[in-house]
Amino acid sequence: MPRELLIQGPDGLTKTVPLNGRLTVGRSTAAEISFPEDGGLSRQHFAFEPDGEDWTVQDLGSKNGTFVNNIPLKAKLALKPGDRVTAGHLIIVFSPDGRTPEPGVVVFEGEEEKSSSTTVTTSLEGALNQTIVLEKAGAKASAPMQALIRAGQVLSENKPLFELFPVILDLAIQAVNAQRGVLLILEGDTLVPRAHKGDGFRISTGVRDRVLNDKTSILVRDAQLDEAFRSRMSIVEQKVHTMMAVPLQTKDRIIGLIYLDSPFILREFTKDDLSLLTVMANVAAIRIENARLAEVEEAERTMVRDLTQAAEIQRGALPSRAPKLQGVDLAGYNAPCRTVGGDYYDFFPYSDGRVALALGDVSGKGMPASLMMMALHARVHVLAEDPGNLGSFMSRLNKATCANCPSNRFVTFFFCVVNAATGDTVFANAGHNPPIVMRASGATELLENGGPPLGIVAMAPYAEQRINLAPGDLLVLYSDGVTEANNANYDEFGEERFIEVLWRNRLEPAEAIAEAVTNALTAFAAGAPPADDITLVVAKRL
């Protein structure tokens, strides 16, 4: 029999993928099933694998977790037909036979109320049974059934959530000929009025709690005669005679309640009214939940689109390729751990044969770090046109960053200017990882001196320093995402492994050296998602 996966992606579209061998799913383009725009996925998130006659799913150390039928996946699990695997914004259904599986208005007061002769209770199940009885009763069932049919027709319209609440309340009031009413929605532990006809409602806390906690619908035919209510001054003052409260109940969850009453005893609410209102509230609750989910999904799709566009803008701010210069071989690499990142690198060739290299790392991740990275990019581009003394250059950059940097953010930054003809190199460091100088002989030096990160102390001192790069020497700038990369056991890649990769490839061109480092990181991580952005700049004196 064919084996298939039914996949609903971040764009809401569904596609079918045959299971012909091991399939990895993630944000990386190296994954067999790749969704690079889904920020909720890790680069290598989870995998499907054959196991004899069965198929299994296994999380690959993802950051946000993988879920099977809404249960977190802790170990390799054999899949059953119809199992739903979710991660990020993906929904994947395992279909081994190739077929889609079956699918200030209200005050609460008083203590718990006791039932009496004028209080009637029912439940959703009981109310549904009652409607069947009414339907079989012929003419007597026509009015309630007409109300339900009208409710179904109105609620099937594609209305936004804020328009839906008053529509539901109007349907409820008309269905049972109530004079007032209020619809309340649970937001956390608080009931919030979302629609009301009338005001000054004073609802018994006992009624509220029975509706919400016991999933019980309550009818009080005549509150003036009911022992549990007639002593209440609020009931007397409002002249409430007959009232109903029913839960807004989906299949297994209460999302709010509808309360109706009539101050004037033109007619008492009946048990049939209570059953009708209970069923209508159930239909309305499902419609509300569907509208909520639609709004959440639309917001998530909008966020994914915005993040994708932001990532395109950010990629456009970074060099598309390193400049080709006589006397020095250059390469750069950047991979954000999320859709957008906080790492920045750049090249600035000058007409006299010199070239400036820049690499910065904004604290934090995601969109805030991305916005700060773009601000850093703009400031550096202005100052790098004529950097002058690099100590003064870094001080000016720091003052501009301090003026606009939130108190909980900072930027580490390294900037240097290399004379390709002589190898003379001047640099200044603002709290960044010490760049590595690997001599042609294999000897290694770290450029450790410098000042504090940008954005912390406006008057922080910075100094220009000098080294010389001989032919064959390497200068390697990197962000801490390189040395702090983790594997599945949370071991760090580390400076020692990094230097070893550079040593083994020191005779290669700059582009090949950068590629060797990224390949070593991928092999070391073995599918574990990156914890930070990875950025690398390699300069090799020819």
URLINQUI-V661149 format. One record per backbone hydrogen bond with DSSP energy under -0.5 kcal/mol. CO is the residue of the C=O (numbers start at 0). NH is the residue of the N-H. If there is no record, write none. Layout:
# URLINQUI-V661149
co->CO nh->NH
co->CO nh->NH
This chain:
# URLINQUI-V661149
co->2 nh->18
co->3 nh->94
co->4 nh->6
co->4 nh->16
co->5 nh->7
co->5 nh->92
co->6 nh->8
co->6 nh->14
co->7 nh->90
co->8 nh->11
co->12 nh->8
co->14 nh->6
co->16 nh->4
co->17 nh->19
co->22 nh->47
co->23 nh->32
co->24 nh->44
co->24 nh->45
co->25 nh->34
co->27 nh->30
co->31 nh->33
co->32 nh->25
co->34 nh->37
co->36 nh->38
co->37 nh->40
co->41 nh->26
co->42 nh->27
co->44 nh->59
co->44 nh->61
co->45 nh->24
co->46 nh->57
co->47 nh->22
co->48 nh->55
co->50 nh->53
co->53 nh->50
co->54 nh->78
co->55 nh->48
co->56 nh->76
co->57 nh->46
co->60 nh->528
co->65 nh->72
co->66 nh->68
co->66 nh->85
co->67 nh->70
co->70 nh->67
co->71 nh->73
co->76 nh->56
co->79 nh->82
co->82 nh->84
co->82 nh->93
co->83 nh->68
co->83 nh->85
co->84 nh->91
co->85 nh->66
co->86 nh->89
co->89 nh->86
co->90 nh->7
co->91 nh->84
co->92 nh->5
co->92 nh->94
co->93 nh->81
co->94 nh->3
co->94 nh->97
co->104 nh->200
co->106 nh->202
co->108 nh->204
co->108 nh->205
co->110 nh->205
co->115 nh->118
co->117 nh->220
co->119 nh->218
co->121 nh->216
co->122 nh->126
co->123 nh->127
co->124 nh->128
co->125 nh->129
co->126 nh->130
co->127 nh->131
co->128 nh->132
co->129 nh->133
co->130 nh->134
co->131 nh->135
co->132 nh->136
co->133 nh->136
co->134 nh->137
co->136 nh->139
co->137 nh->140
co->138 nh->141
co->140 nh->144
co->141 nh->145
co->142 nh->146
co->143 nh->147
co->144 nh->148
co->145 nh->149
co->146 nh->150
co->147 nh->151
co->148 nh->152
co->149 nh->153
co->150 nh->154
co->151 nh->155
co->153 nh->156
co->156 nh->158
co->159 nh->162
co->159 nh->163
co->160 nh->163
co->160 nh->164
co->161 nh->165
co->162 nh->166
co->163 nh->167
co->164 nh->168
co->165 nh->169
co->166 nh->170
co->167 nh->171
co->168 nh->172
co->169 nh->173
co->170 nh->174
co->171 nh->175
co->172 nh->176
co->172 nh->177
co->179 nh->260
co->180 nh->196
co->181 nh->183
co->181 nh->258
co->182 nh->193
co->182 nh->194
co->183 nh->256
co->184 nh->186
co->184 nh->191
co->185 nh->187
co->186 nh->188
co->186 nh->189
co->189 nh->186
co->189 nh->191
co->191 nh->184
co->194 nh->182
co->195 nh->197
co->196 nh->180
co->200 nh->106
co->200 nh->202
co->202 nh->108
co->203 nh->207
co->204 nh->208
co->205 nh->209
co->206 nh->210
co->207 nh->211
co->208 nh->212
co->208 nh->213
co->209 nh->213
co->209 nh->215
co->210 nh->214
co->216 nh->121
co->217 nh->244
co->218 nh->119
co->218 nh->220
co->219 nh->242
co->221 nh->224
co->221 nh->225
co->225 nh->228
co->225 nh->229
co->228 nh->231
co->231 nh->235
co->232 nh->236
co->233 nh->237
co->234 nh->238
co->234 nh->239
co->235 nh->238
co->240 nh->222
co->241 nh->261
co->242 nh->219
co->243 nh->259
co->244 nh->217
co->245 nh->257
co->246 nh->248
co->247 nh->254
co->247 nh->255
co->252 nh->249
co->252 nh->254
co->254 nh->185
co->255 nh->247
co->256 nh->183
co->257 nh->245
co->258 nh->181
co->259 nh->243
co->260 nh->178
co->260 nh->179
co->261 nh->240
co->261 nh->241
co->263 nh->265
co->269 nh->273
co->270 nh->274
co->271 nh->275
co->272 nh->276
co->273 nh->277
co->274 nh->278
co->275 nh->279
co->276 nh->280
co->277 nh->281
co->278 nh->282
co->279 nh->283
co->280 nh->284
co->281 nh->285
co->282 nh->286
co->283 nh->287
co->284 nh->288
co->285 nh->289
co->286 nh->290
co->287 nh->291
co->288 nh->292
co->289 nh->293
co->290 nh->294
co->291 nh->295
co->292 nh->296
co->293 nh->297
co->294 nh->298
co->295 nh->299
co->296 nh->300
co->297 nh->301
co->298 nh->302
co->299 nh->303
co->300 nh->304
co->301 nh->305
co->302 nh->306
co->303 nh->307
co->304 nh->308
co->305 nh->309
co->306 nh->310
co->307 nh->311
co->308 nh->312
co->309 nh->313
co->310 nh->314
co->311 nh->315
co->312 nh->316
co->313 nh->316
co->313 nh->317
co->314 nh->317
co->322 nh->324
co->324 nh->327
co->326 nh->541
co->327 nh->324
co->328 nh->539
co->330 nh->537
co->332 nh->535
co->334 nh->533
co->339 nh->365
co->341 nh->361
co->343 nh->359
co->345 nh->357
co->347 nh->355
co->349 nh->352
co->352 nh->419
co->353 nh->349
co->354 nh->417
co->355 nh->347
co->356 nh->415
co->357 nh->345
co->358 nh->413
co->359 nh->343
co->360 nh->411
co->364 nh->368
co->365 nh->369
co->366 nh->370
co->367 nh->371
co->368 nh->372
co->369 nh->373
co->370 nh->374
co->371 nh->375
co->372 nh->376
co->373 nh->377
co->374 nh->378
co->375 nh->379
co->376 nh->380
co->377 nh->381
co->378 nh->382
co->379 nh->383
co->381 nh->384
co->382 nh->385
co->383 nh->386
co->388 nh->392
co->389 nh->393
co->390 nh->394
co->391 nh->395
co->392 nh->396
co->393 nh->397
co->394 nh->398
co->395 nh->399
co->396 nh->400
co->397 nh->401
co->398 nh->402
co->399 nh->403
co->400 nh->403
co->400 nh->404
co->405 nh->408
co->409 nh->362
co->410 nh->453
co->411 nh->360
co->412 nh->429
co->413 nh->358
co->414 nh->427
co->415 nh->356
co->416 nh->425
co->417 nh->354
co->417 nh->419
co->418 nh->422
co->422 nh->468
co->423 nh->418
co->424 nh->466
co->425 nh->416
co->426 nh->464
co->427 nh->414
co->428 nh->430
co->428 nh->450
co->429 nh->412
co->434 nh->446
co->435 nh->437
co->435 nh->475
co->436 nh->438
co->436 nh->444
co->437 nh->473
co->438 nh->441
co->442 nh->438
co->444 nh->436
co->445 nh->447
co->450 nh->430
co->452 nh->455
co->453 nh->410
co->456 nh->459
co->464 nh->426
co->466 nh->424
co->467 nh->469
co->469 nh->472
co->472 nh->540
co->473 nh->437
co->474 nh->476
co->474 nh->538
co->475 nh->435
co->476 nh->536
co->478 nh->481
co->478 nh->482
co->479 nh->483
co->481 nh->484
co->482 nh->493
co->484 nh->492
co->486 nh->489
co->490 nh->486
co->492 nh->496
co->493 nh->497
co->494 nh->498
co->495 nh->499
co->496 nh->500
co->497 nh->501
co->498 nh->502
co->499 nh->503
co->500 nh->504
co->502 nh->505
co->504 nh->507
co->508 nh->512
co->509 nh->513
co->510 nh->514
co->511 nh->515
co->512 nh->516
co->513 nh->517
co->514 nh->518
co->515 nh->519
co->516 nh->520
co->517 nh->521
co->518 nh->522
co->519 nh->523
co->520 nh->524
co->521 nh->525
co->524 nh->527
co->532 nh->534
co->533 nh->334
co->534 nh->478
co->535 nh->332
co->536 nh->476
co->537 nh->330
co->538 nh->474
co->538 nh->540
co->539 nh->328
co->540 nh->471
